[in-house]
Amino acid sequence: MIVSLLYRIRNLFIGVAVVANVAGALFILALVLMLSVDVIARGVFNAPFRGIIELVIFSLVLIVFLQLPDVVRSGRLTRSDGLMLMLPARYSDFLSRAIDLLAAIFMAVAAYTVWPEVVRAFESCRFFTAPLRGSGGFWADLQASFRRCDYFGTPGILRAPWWPAKLAIFFGLSLSAILFLFRVILPERKLSEETLVSSK
């Protein structure tokens, strides 16, 4: 009963990881389109796309940390398993789980370290504080809040608030830690068994 519940919870987190992976893939597509526009504008019209460097850097942060949990889920995270291939199956399984546990701890510590940065970047916008010149309505307040945010980029070219990128980093690290933990506590099941659990 408890094991079945754990598999259901794990499947829920796996679903979130898959959705995040799709979002990361959409960012990749958007990045390819932006670079294509920049190349055409640069070569044909001699008018490069302003802010392309900032967009590439910002997008890469989002792409990496949105797709990281699905990489963990599918077991495609790069690691050397030469030693485990030489060991008997039970020792290899134990070593694999120990590595996954260390990875879960590392990801959790990294997420814990990033969280204050997320809060600080979000609070710098003061979304729930009226502009200093007085409240000018919801949209005016929102625009003023975004102007107050800690920004990444080049003033006059392109600036973006830091908190979405830092939130994506925290999300990717936290979800990866949870998925690594599930790899430690739950044995691997065949697809038919997982389908049976999820259909009950």
C-alpha positions as CSV (number, residue, x, y, z in Angstrom):
1,M,0.0,0.0,0.0
2,I,2.7,2.5,1.0
3,V,4.9,1.4,-1.8
4,S,2.1,1.9,-4.3
5,L,1.4,5.4,-2.9
6,L,5.1,6.2,-3.2
7,Y,5.1,5.1,-6.9
8,R,2.0,7.3,-7.5
9,I,3.8,10.3,-5.9
10,R,6.9,9.6,-7.9
11,N,4.8,9.4,-11.1
12,L,3.3,12.8,-10.2
13,F,6.8,14.4,-9.9
14,I,7.8,12.6,-13.2
15,G,4.9,14.3,-14.9
16,V,6.1,17.7,-13.7
17,A,9.6,16.9,-14.9
18,V,8.3,15.9,-18.4
19,V,6.2,19.2,-18.6
20,A,9.3,21.2,-17.5
21,N,11.3,19.4,-20.2
22,V,8.8,20.4,-22.8
23,A,8.9,24.0,-21.6
24,G,12.7,23.9,-21.9
25,A,12.4,22.5,-25.5
26,L,10.1,25.4,-26.4
27,F,12.8,27.8,-25.0
28,I,15.3,26.0,-27.3
29,L,13.0,26.5,-30.3
30,A,12.5,30.2,-29.4
31,L,16.3,30.6,-29.1
32,V,16.9,29.0,-32.5
33,L,14.3,31.4,-34.0
34,M,15.9,34.4,-32.3
35,L,19.4,33.5,-33.6
36,S,18.0,32.9,-37.1
37,V,16.4,36.4,-37.1
38,D,19.7,37.9,-35.8
39,V,21.7,36.2,-38.6
40,I,19.3,37.3,-41.3
41,A,19.0,40.9,-39.9
42,R,22.8,41.1,-39.5
43,G,23.6,39.7,-43.0
44,V,20.8,41.1,-45.1
45,F,19.9,44.4,-43.4
46,N,23.1,45.1,-41.5
47,A,20.9,45.6,-38.4
48,P,21.8,43.0,-35.7
49,F,19.1,42.0,-33.2
50,R,19.7,44.2,-30.1
51,G,20.0,42.2,-26.9
52,I,20.6,38.8,-28.5
53,I,23.6,38.0,-26.2
54,E,21.5,38.8,-23.1
55,L,18.6,36.6,-24.4
56,V,20.9,33.7,-25.2
57,I,22.5,33.8,-21.7
58,F,19.1,34.2,-20.0
59,S,17.6,31.4,-22.1
60,L,20.4,29.0,-21.4
61,V,19.9,29.2,-17.7
62,L,16.2,28.5,-18.1
63,I,16.8,25.6,-20.6
64,V,19.4,23.8,-18.4
65,F,17.5,23.9,-15.2
66,L,14.1,23.2,-16.7
67,Q,15.4,20.1,-18.5
68,L,17.7,18.9,-15.7
69,P,14.9,17.0,-13.8
70,D,13.9,15.0,-16.9
71,V,17.5,14.1,-17.5
72,V,17.6,12.7,-13.9
73,R,14.3,10.9,-14.5
74,S,15.5,9.2,-17.6
75,G,18.9,8.3,-16.2
76,R,20.8,10.2,-18.9
77,L,22.9,12.3,-16.5
78,T,26.5,11.8,-17.4
79,R,28.5,9.6,-15.0
80,S,31.2,6.9,-15.2
81,D,29.8,3.4,-14.5
82,G,32.9,1.4,-15.4
83,L,33.4,0.2,-11.8
84,M,29.7,-0.8,-11.4
85,L,29.9,-2.9,-14.6
86,M,32.7,-4.9,-13.0
87,L,30.9,-5.5,-9.7
88,P,28.3,-8.2,-9.0
89,A,24.7,-7.0,-9.4
90,R,23.9,-6.5,-5.7
91,Y,27.1,-4.5,-5.1
92,S,26.5,-2.5,-8.3
93,D,22.9,-1.7,-7.2
94,F,24.1,-0.6,-3.7
95,L,26.8,1.6,-5.2
96,S,24.3,3.1,-7.7
97,R,21.9,3.9,-4.9
98,A,24.7,5.4,-2.8
99,I,25.6,7.7,-5.8
100,D,22.0,8.7,-6.2
101,L,21.7,9.5,-2.5
102,L,24.8,11.7,-2.7
103,A,23.4,13.4,-5.8
104,A,20.1,14.0,-4.0
105,I,21.9,15.6,-1.0
106,F,24.0,17.7,-3.3
107,M,21.0,19.0,-5.3
108,A,19.1,19.6,-2.1
109,V,21.9,21.6,-0.6
110,A,22.3,23.6,-3.8
111,A,18.6,24.4,-3.9
112,Y,18.7,25.4,-0.2
113,T,21.6,27.8,-1.0
114,V,19.8,29.3,-4.0
115,W,16.4,29.9,-2.3
116,P,17.5,33.1,-0.4
117,E,18.7,34.5,-3.8
118,V,15.2,33.8,-5.2
119,V,13.5,35.5,-2.4
120,R,15.9,38.5,-2.5
121,A,15.5,38.9,-6.2
122,F,11.7,38.7,-6.0
123,E,11.4,41.1,-3.0
124,S,13.6,43.7,-4.9
125,C,10.6,44.3,-7.2
126,R,8.3,45.1,-4.2
127,F,5.3,43.9,-6.2
128,F,3.0,44.6,-3.2
129,T,4.2,48.1,-2.6
130,A,2.8,51.1,-4.4
131,P,5.2,53.3,-6.5
132,L,6.9,56.1,-4.6
133,R,4.9,58.6,-6.7
134,G,1.6,57.2,-5.4
135,S,-0.7,54.5,-6.8
136,G,-1.6,55.0,-10.4
137,G,-3.7,51.8,-10.8
138,F,-2.8,48.1,-11.2
139,W,-0.8,48.3,-14.4
140,A,1.1,51.4,-13.4
141,D,2.0,49.8,-10.1
142,L,3.0,46.6,-11.9
143,Q,5.3,48.5,-14.4
144,A,6.9,50.4,-11.6
145,S,7.5,47.2,-9.7
146,F,9.2,45.6,-12.7
147,R,11.4,48.7,-13.0
148,R,12.5,48.2,-9.4
149,C,13.6,44.6,-9.9
150,D,17.2,43.4,-9.8
151,Y,17.9,43.1,-13.5
152,F,20.2,41.1,-15.7
153,G,21.3,42.6,-19.0
154,T,22.6,45.8,-20.5
155,P,20.7,49.1,-19.7
156,G,19.4,50.7,-22.9
157,I,19.6,47.4,-24.8
158,L,17.8,44.6,-23.0
159,R,17.1,43.9,-19.3
160,A,15.2,41.1,-17.6
161,P,14.4,40.5,-14.0
162,W,16.6,38.0,-12.3
163,W,13.9,36.2,-10.2
164,P,12.4,34.0,-13.0
165,A,15.9,32.6,-13.8
166,K,16.7,32.0,-10.1
167,L,13.3,30.5,-9.6
168,A,14.0,28.1,-12.5
169,I,17.3,27.2,-10.9
170,F,15.7,26.4,-7.6
171,F,12.9,24.5,-9.3
172,G,15.3,22.3,-11.3
173,L,17.6,21.6,-8.4
174,S,14.7,20.8,-6.0
175,L,12.9,18.5,-8.4
176,S,16.1,16.7,-9.3
177,A,16.8,16.1,-5.6
178,I,13.3,14.6,-5.2
179,L,13.7,12.3,-8.3
180,F,17.2,11.2,-7.1
181,L,15.7,10.4,-3.7
182,F,13.0,8.3,-5.4
183,R,15.7,6.4,-7.3
184,V,17.2,5.5,-3.9
185,I,14.1,4.4,-2.0
186,L,12.1,2.7,-4.8
187,P,13.4,-0.2,-6.9
188,E,13.3,0.0,-10.6
189,R,10.1,-1.4,-12.1
190,K,9.2,-2.6,-15.5
191,L,6.9,-0.4,-17.6
192,S,4.1,-2.9,-17.3
193,E,4.2,-2.8,-13.5
194,E,4.3,1.0,-13.4
195,T,1.3,1.2,-15.8
196,L,-0.5,-1.3,-13.6
197,V,0.1,0.9,-10.5
198,S,-0.9,4.1,-12.2
199,S,-4.1,2.5,-13.6
200,K,-5.4,1.4,-10.2
